[in-house]
Amino acid sequence: MQLKRVVITGIGTINSLGHNVPQYFDNLIAGTSGAGLITRFDAQKFKTRFACEIKGYDPEKFGIEKREARRNDPFAQYAFIATDEALKDSGLDLDAIDKDRAGVIVGSGIGGIETLLEEIRHFYEGGMEPRFSPFLVPMMIPDMASGMISMKYGFRGPNYATVSACSTSNHAMSDAFTLIRLGKANIIITGGSEAPINVASIGGFNAARAISTNNAEYMTASRPFDKTRDGFVMGEGAGILVFEELEHAKRRGAKIYAEVGGSGMTADAYHITAPHPDGEGARRVMELAIEEAGLKPTDVDYINLHGTSTPLGDIVEAKAIGDLFGLHAYKMNLSATKSMAGHSLGATGAIEILACICAMERDMIPPTINFKEEDPAIDYKLNFTFNQAQERKVRVAISNTFGFGGHNSSLLIKKME
């Protein structure tokens, strides 16, 4: 069977650096920090009192009516907003396409946790009568963003969500890529969405010692590959992309941002939260993406790193890159855009593949900000694009995501020449 080619024809986002793609791209290149003190709840009792929140969020400003907002958790709302932008950007005539061959695969690592917390709080405050909202379950489950998007636009093709912690949206996009390649759909709306800035997430990740507690320097607390890093900074938002079969896109004269070349998926099979210290799973997942694309390691120009600013993870990822790419590792640009946008868990892969598109569109590598001090365990001959964007033509880029549970996923995109 002849495999189809898959391209990206529409993009959308809402995150701590912007309410849309142009704002996000501008702030990436400018090296802007999205961090700030938490406003969603009183965080004074928590070890961490800051995060990368979406600024000035009001669902009505994005066309989500009060009734719709009450029936959809923020993670789903973010997905709707980014989907609306991506579809408009794609130029698709939704009345003309075959909706039986249009699908939705949008993942979320934790789904509607805010709704679950609110309903439990209302239960205990309201006495012992077990009165819960009939919308609790559909607002809570992680697949509902995909389901609601398909209902809103009438897409009747493949429809589901992926859940694999921080690898969630890379797995969603990898599945979308594979299904279109196999001829099972012409178009798939894909990516991820997450709304994790709440008492349970902040408290839980504090207990796991995964997030930064540097309250005194919260604007610069996300500092990947810096000796003083002490954990990631929580982010939120959504990244949505329109994946489309190449010939289908060409027939309608679509703008093509990039071709999806390959994906890799592996497991560390090692520990519930820590990466394998030899980096073999991380090395192999990049290798698989490159092989599927029919390329060589020396073809890669840029890697958007998982780069969470955790003590172990950054060391392992740098080691894996050195092991796979050899001398070419020193010729590539690398950057960890979580230093700016924070770590949006299940949405992070989609938000960061957009950073790869930004690099291709603008011939500019987004920086890894907040770097000050070298760590003896890290090879600084690697170009981490510290503190300032760098000019470079990018033809091939990889986005890495590694999640709790040992999930590893890499997605490779190529510029259409």
Sequence and secondary structure as in RCSB ss.txt:
>XXXX:A:sequence
MQLKRVVITGIGTINSLGHNVPQYFDNLIAGTSGAGLITRFDAQKFKTRFACEIKGYDPEKFGIEKREARRNDPF
AQYAFIATDEALKDSGLDLDAIDKDRAGVIVGSGIGGIETLLEEIRHFYEGGMEPRFSPFLVPMMIPDMASGMIS
MKYGFRGPNYATVSACSTSNHAMSDAFTLIRLGKANIIITGGSEAPINVASIGGFNAARAISTNNAEYMTASRPF
DKTRDGFVMGEGAGILVFEELEHAKRRGAKIYAEVGGSGMTADAYHITAPHPDGEGARRVMELAIEEAGLKPTDV
DYINLHGTSTPLGDIVEAKAIGDLFGLHAYKMNLSATKSMAGHSLGATGAIEILACICAMERDMIPPTINFKEED
PAIDYKLNFTFNQAQERKVRVAISNTFGFGGHNSSLLIKKME
>XXXX:A:secstr
     EEEEEEEEEETTBSSHHHHHHHHHHT    EE  SS  TTSS  EEB  TT  GGGGT  HHHHHTS HH
HHHHHHHHHHHHHHHT  TTTS GGGEEEEEE SS SHHHHHHHHHHHHHS SS    TTHHHHHSTTHHHHHHH
HHHT  S EE    GGGHHHHHHHHHHHHHHTTS SEEEEEEEE   SHHHHHHHHHTT B   GGGGGG   TT
 TT  SB BB EEEEEEEEEHHHHHHTT    EEEEEEEEEE  S SSS  TT HHHHHHHHHHHHHTT  GGG 
 EEE      HHHHHHHHHHHHHHHGGGGGTSEEE THHHH B GGGHHHHHHHHHHHHHHHTEE  B    S  
TTS TTSB  BSS EE   SEEEEEEEETTTEEEEEEEE   
